[in-house]
Amino acid sequence: MSRTRFDESNKNFTERAHSAAREQVYPHLFKSDTEIEFESVDRGGSDVHDVLDQQLGVDLRLHVSVERLGQSVPMHVQERFRRPKYRDYQDVTITKFNNASGEESEISKIAAQWLIYGYFEDALGEVQEAICVNIPVLLRRIAANRVNYDDNNHNDKQQDFINISFDELDRIGALAFHLDRTKSAKAPVTVDRREKITAWTISEI
């Protein structure tokens, strides 16, 4: 069975982007003083990690401290960081079929709660722009055929994928936040629906 080729330079880029995102992106999901422990699960460290990464589309598990409980709660995340030259697209891409392996891909297996998707400027060590997508809301909208997306795309890794614009994610209520440091360094979060994300009523389906 053929597999998608591994690119070491892209892996290193992703590692640097993730390291920056710990300080520049993730604190915006919680109160500023919230303690977050980061557990990468995409490195094959255990059987559980292999399942999360390879079968459920999870790259990262956050352990978020809750003082009232006296313990932490888990958040499962998929990450995607791209180079700034792709910023003009302003869309999220999600693979649907891997022609190299003959298997369905992300859209059919993702069990992450959030997708962190952003543009990382390597020279500055800065995540210039990022969004947080509420995956359960997005998938429910897709299942109800209520999302406008392009599904006739192919990349050089022999993968078919869909792409959904940031504006469309905002329209359907799946955009948890939109961070853009190129617009305002002091107040970078320009869209924040953390308090508004809910399931829609039966009448809307």
NORMORA-V127041 format. One record per residue. RES is the residue in one letter. D_FIRST is the distance of its C-alpha to the first C-alpha in Angstrom with 1 decimal. Layout:
[[RES,D_FIRST] [RES,D_FIRST]]
This chain:
[[M,0.0] [S,3.8] [R,6.5] [T,10.2] [R,12.3] [F,15.0] [D,18.6] [E,21.2] [S,24.1] [N,23.0] [K,22.5] [N,26.0] [F,27.5] [T,26.2] [E,27.7] [R,31.0] [A,31.0] [H,30.5] [S,33.3] [A,35.6] [A,34.7] [R,35.9] [E,39.4] [Q,39.3] [V,37.4] [Y,37.0] [P,40.8] [H,41.3] [L,39.6] [F,42.3] [K,45.9] [S,46.4] [D,47.3] [T,44.3] [E,42.5] [I,38.7] [E,36.5] [F,33.0] [E,30.1] [S,26.8] [V,23.9] [D,21.0] [R,21.3] [G,19.9] [G,23.4] [S,23.2] [D,21.4] [V,23.3] [H,22.2] [D,18.5] [V,19.1] [L,21.3] [D,19.0] [Q,15.5] [Q,16.7] [L,20.1] [G,19.9] [V,22.7] [D,23.4] [L,26.9] [R,29.4] [L,33.0] [H,35.7] [V,38.8] [S,42.1] [V,44.5] [E,48.0] [R,49.4] [L,46.8] [G,47.0] [Q,43.2] [S,40.1] [V,37.9] [P,34.2] [M,32.7] [H,28.9] [V,27.9] [Q,25.1] [E,26.1] [R,25.6] [F,27.8] [R,28.1] [R,30.5] [P,33.9] [K,33.4] [Y,31.3] [R,34.3] [D,35.7] [Y,32.9] [Q,34.1] [D,31.1] [V,28.2] [T,24.7] [I,22.2] [T,18.6] [K,17.9] [F,14.5] [N,11.5] [N,10.6] [A,7.9] [S,5.8] [G,8.1] [E,10.0] [E,13.7] [S,14.9] [E,18.2] [I,20.7] [S,19.4] [K,19.1] [I,21.7] [A,24.4] [A,26.2] [Q,29.9] [W,30.2] [L,28.4] [I,30.2] [Y,29.6] [G,31.7] [Y,32.6] [F,33.2] [E,35.6] [D,34.5] [A,37.8] [L,39.9] [G,37.6] [E,38.1] [V,36.2] [Q,38.2] [E,37.0] [A,34.9] [I,34.6] [C,33.8] [V,32.2] [N,32.9] [I,29.6] [P,31.1] [V,33.7] [L,31.2] [L,28.9] [R,32.0] [R,33.2] [I,30.0] [A,30.0] [A,33.6] [N,32.8] [R,35.2] [V,33.3] [N,33.4] [Y,30.2] [D,28.3] [D,25.0] [N,24.3] [N,22.8] [H,19.8] [N,19.2] [D,18.0] [K,14.7] [Q,13.7] [Q,14.9] [D,17.6] [F,20.4] [I,23.9] [N,26.9] [I,30.0] [S,33.2] [F,35.1] [D,38.1] [E,36.2] [L,35.0] [D,38.7] [R,39.9] [I,37.8] [G,38.8] [A,35.4] [L,36.5] [A,37.8] [F,39.0] [H,38.9] [L,39.9] [D,41.1] [R,42.8] [T,43.6] [K,46.1] [S,47.7] [A,47.3] [K,49.7] [A,48.3] [P,44.7] [V,43.7] [T,44.5] [V,43.0] [D,43.1] [R,42.4] [R,41.9] [E,45.0] [K,44.3] [I,40.7] [T,41.2] [A,39.9] [W,41.7] [T,44.0] [I,43.4] [S,45.6] [E,43.2] [I,40.3]]
